[in-house]
Amino acid sequence: MPKPEDYSERKTQLAGWPVHIVTYRLGTTYYTTIDNTDPGAWVVKAQGATKEAAESQALKDAQALMEKVKKSKPPTGCTSVPGF
Amino acid sequence: MATQTSQATTKSAVLVSTDWVAQHLSDPAIRIVEVDVDTKAYGEGHVPNAVGWAWDTQLCDTLRRDIIPKAKFEQLMAESGIGTATPVILYGDNNNWFAAWAFWQLKVYGHKDVRLMDGGRKKWIAEGRELTTEVPKPARASYKAQEPDTSIRAFLPEVMKASSARAAQLVDVRSPQEFSGEILAPPGLPETCQRGGHVPGAANIPWAKACNDDGTFKGVEELRALYGGAGITGKQPVIAYCRIGERSSHTWFVLKHLLGYSNVKNYDGSWTEWGNLVAAPVEKP
């Protein structure tokens, strides 16, 4: 039964927002998850044959997502809310 | 109404260590269940013999907004090989965030023996413990749930009263930026409310302050200082809320089961209910 190896975690900022990057290897695949630190919900995941490959893809995707985060403005009467 | 702080639950009654779980992987008397915010994580590898529950499809009513209905809960438990007396060991990612959500729902339906694996999935992986992608197929059990325990669940009218008459202490466990209304949702997540801010009178104690860096819960004295320092001592009823009720179930667990506060409720309607109400009072610092 495989065991996770090369576990690492670190924090950084993307587009001004703090993120938390966790990577580990299971078998021959590296898994990277980036979360938003508070509350820690994952925002992107990526896999790769190397740690660098997994993390660079995840960071690229997370950067694009975090650039879209808005700080609150006076709301309009018909704010578009995904899922509603 | 004032309430008394009951004897704090011993940690051993509601928490087990990763070591303990590693020693009980094949114990037929218990059932290990993984519940993650990241519903794909279980499929990538999980604790051997653990079943996986998806919070967004299996731990909720998929028609109306509500927790899992009683009949569906009984079915889930039975299909997971969990009998009424089976000890359930829950764990999950992100400090047991959604494992605590599951814990709360199991308590709503009266399951007696539920525990969290302290540190959750993060600690298990960081310790380099075995993972498998093999999904167990437990023999179906028989399960009869209790009627929902509303003493641990708050609905809107009670929260309104708590806010307007200070009938209970409100604890907003979201981030300071959500509490202040600077953002409407955590970065990267959908904005599901029309207004930002918080319920008037609420104290802001972010949920993850209850955890250490390795995902385990802080010690009782540290927790008592954290909440007591904000005036949340258990001498008055407490209602915890967040955005959709899952972070606050974690805080509910801490207050109710680690600190032993006797009257603690989780308001699962939370900010996605309050922040969408027409004419509801909103406080912004």
Chai-1 contact restraints between the chains, C-beta under 6 A:
chainA,res_idxA,chainB,res_idxB,connection_type,confidence,min_distance_angstrom,max_distance_angstrom,comment,restraint_id
A,M1,B,E130,contact,1.0,0.0,6.0,A-B,restraint_1
A,M1,B,T132,contact,1.0,0.0,6.0,A-B,restraint_2
A,K3,B,G128,contact,1.0,0.0,6.0,A-B,restraint_3
A,K3,B,E130,contact,1.0,0.0,6.0,A-B,restraint_4
A,P4,B,I125,contact,1.0,0.0,6.0,A-B,restraint_5
A,P4,B,G128,contact,1.0,0.0,6.0,A-B,restraint_6
A,Y7,B,A126,contact,1.0,0.0,6.0,A-B,restraint_7
A,W17,B,P187,contact,1.0,0.0,6.0,A-B,restraint_8
A,Y24,B,I125,contact,1.0,0.0,6.0,A-B,restraint_9
A,L26,B,G45,contact,1.0,0.0,6.0,A-B,restraint_10
A,N36,B,P186,contact,1.0,0.0,6.0,A-B,restraint_11
A,N36,B,P187,contact,1.0,0.0,6.0,A-B,restraint_12
A,N36,B,G188,contact,1.0,0.0,6.0,A-B,restraint_13
A,D38,B,S175,contact,1.0,0.0,6.0,A-B,restraint_14
A,P39,B,P186,contact,1.0,0.0,6.0,A-B,restraint_15
A,P39,B,R247,contact,1.0,0.0,6.0,A-B,restraint_16
A,G40,B,N94,contact,1.0,0.0,6.0,A-B,restraint_17
A,A41,B,V37,contact,1.0,0.0,6.0,A-B,restraint_18
A,A41,B,P186,contact,1.0,0.0,6.0,A-B,restraint_19
A,A41,B,L189,contact,1.0,0.0,6.0,A-B,restraint_20
A,W42,B,D38,contact,1.0,0.0,6.0,A-B,restraint_21
A,V43,B,G188,contact,1.0,0.0,6.0,A-B,restraint_22
A,L65,B,G188,contact,1.0,0.0,6.0,A-B,restraint_23
A,V69,B,P187,contact,1.0,0.0,6.0,A-B,restraint_24
A,K71,B,E182,contact,1.0,0.0,6.0,A-B,restraint_25
A,S72,B,G181,contact,1.0,0.0,6.0,A-B,restraint_26
A,S72,B,E182,contact,1.0,0.0,6.0,A-B,restraint_27
A,S72,B,L184,contact,1.0,0.0,6.0,A-B,restraint_28
A,S72,B,G196,contact,1.0,0.0,6.0,A-B,restraint_29
A,P75,B,Q194,contact,1.0,0.0,6.0,A-B,restraint_30
A,T79,B,Q194,contact,1.0,0.0,6.0,A-B,restraint_31
A,V81,B,T192,contact,1.0,0.0,6.0,A-B,restraint_32
A,P82,B,P190,contact,1.0,0.0,6.0,A-B,restraint_33
